[in-house]
Amino acid sequence: MLKTGGNKAAMVDRLLGREITQKRKVTWKKSQGRALLKKLSLDKKSYVHSKTAEEVHKSHEWFEEFPLDKFKEYFTDMLASAAQHRAIVAEDNRLVNLEYTLIPRKSMTSRGYPFWRNDAASTLLREEIERERNDGKRGPLKPKDWRETKEEYRKFPPEVFRQHIYQERRRAKERPMKQAQRNKKGKKNHDEQVMKSHEDWEKIAGDGEVEKVFDALKKMTIREDDEDG
């Protein structure tokens, strides 16, 4: 049954089969275009920093989903935000490096044993726990006996080494669950598409004459109706 609403012109078009299906409205905040532009802008080596807003707008259909005047605003804001982000990160890194220089970290704790994270024992135990998990069964050794198997382990008090065994076993058990959460289908597809477009965009934009570049970029599309295929 035909719709009866609308003005006279719309009703005539509907009767003649000329009714135009409205495109799904895309919001910038949740769009693939924004995700792609953000990834490009955060990459300081990206060719996006040497292009105008107009050039970038016509380079991908995800960008063309938005009017040029609005895209110019998004483009300017995104590049400014990315530059600010890089400046903050650079300053944070500078301060951290300065702190390490002024206050070098001690090699031993106040209790007289090494810091676990940077010690060889940490890597050795993690590898053994991984093998234990892959084999599907827990090793026969108790923590106090396990500690005696390697010189690196004996540098740590029994109670400290025991806690690291429990910690590594928890980490190995929780890691697959966390990975599964990160790999939910919707987010995975979204991230993969943005990554592919980022790589393709950079490859094409950095090669060839300007007109040929944007002809190629126009052909580089990933349509929503292809996502399920």
URRA-V242338 format. One record per pair of residues at least 4 apart in sequence whose ideal C-beta (glycine too) atoms are under 8 Angstrom apart, sorted by the first residue. I is the first residue (numbers start at 1). GAP is how many residues later the second one is. Records with the same first field share a line. If there is no record, write none. Layout:
I->GAP / GAP
//
This chain:
2->12 / 13
3->11
4->7
6->4 / 5 / 8
7->4
8->4
9->4
10->4 / 9
11->4
12->4
13->5 / 6 / 7
14->4 / 5
26->5 / 7 / 39 / 40
27->4
28->5 / 6 / 38 / 42 / 46
29->5
30->4
31->4 / 31 / 34 / 35
32->4 / 30 / 158 / 161 / 162 / 165
33->4 / 27 / 29 / 30 / 32 / 33
34->4 / 40 / 44
35->4 / 155 / 159
36->4 / 24 / 26 / 27 / 158 / 161 / 162 / 165
37->4 / 11 / 19 / 26 / 37 / 38 / 41
38->4 / 40 / 44
39->4 / 155 / 156 / 159
40->6 / 8 / 158 / 161 / 162
41->5 / 7 / 8 / 37 / 38 / 40 / 41
42->40 / 43 / 44
43->5 / 155 / 159
44->5 / 42
46->156
47->4 / 154 / 155 / 158 / 159
48->8 / 31 / 153 / 157
49->30
51->4 / 5 / 8 / 154
52->4
53->4 / 15 / 18 / 19 / 22 / 23
54->4 / 14 / 18
55->4 / 159
56->4 / 7 / 15 / 19
57->6 / 7 / 11 / 14 / 15 / 18
58->5 / 6 / 156 / 159 / 160
59->4 / 142 / 146 / 155 / 158 / 159
60->4 / 137 / 141 / 157 / 160 / 161
61->4 / 160 / 162
62->135
63->8
66->4 / 5 / 8
67->4
68->4
69->4
70->4
71->4
72->4
73->4
74->4
75->4
76->4
77->4
78->4
79->4
80->4
81->4
82->4
83->4
84->4
85->4
86->4
87->4
88->4
89->4
90->4
91->4
92->4
93->4
94->4
95->4
96->4
97->4
98->4
99->4
100->4 / 5
105->10
106->9
107->7 / 8
108->4 / 5 / 6 / 7
109->4 / 5 / 6
111->46
113->42 / 43 / 44 / 47
114->4 / 5 / 7 / 41 / 42
115->4
116->5 / 6 / 40 / 44 / 48
117->5
118->4
119->33 / 36
120->4 / 32
121->4 / 29 / 31 / 32 / 34 / 35 / 40 / 43
122->4 / 42
123->4
124->4 / 26 / 28 / 29
125->4 / 28 / 39 / 40 / 43
126->4 / 42 / 45
127->4
128->4 / 11
129->4 / 36 / 39 / 40 / 42 / 43
130->4 / 42
131->4
132->5 / 6 / 7 / 40
133->39 / 40
139->7
141->4 / 5 / 8
142->4
143->4 / 15 / 18 / 19 / 22
144->4 / 14 / 18
145->4
146->7 / 15 / 19
147->6 / 7 / 9 / 11 / 14 / 15
148->5 / 6
149->4
150->4
151->4
153->8
156->4 / 5 / 8
157->4
158->4
159->4
160->4
161->4
162->4
163->4
164->4
165->4
166->4
167->4
168->4
169->4
170->4
171->4
173->4
174->4
175->4
176->4
177->4
178->4
179->4
180->4
182->5
183->4 / 5
184->4
185->4
186->4
187->4
188->4
189->4 / 38
190->4
191->4
192->4
193->4 / 29 / 34
194->4
195->4
196->4 / 26
197->4 / 23 / 25
198->4
199->4
200->4 / 20
201->4 / 16 / 19
202->4
203->4
204->4 / 9 / 12 / 13 / 16
205->8 / 12
207->6
208->4 / 5 / 8
209->4
210->4
211->4
212->4
213->4
214->4
215->4
216->4
222->4 / 5
223->4
225->4
//
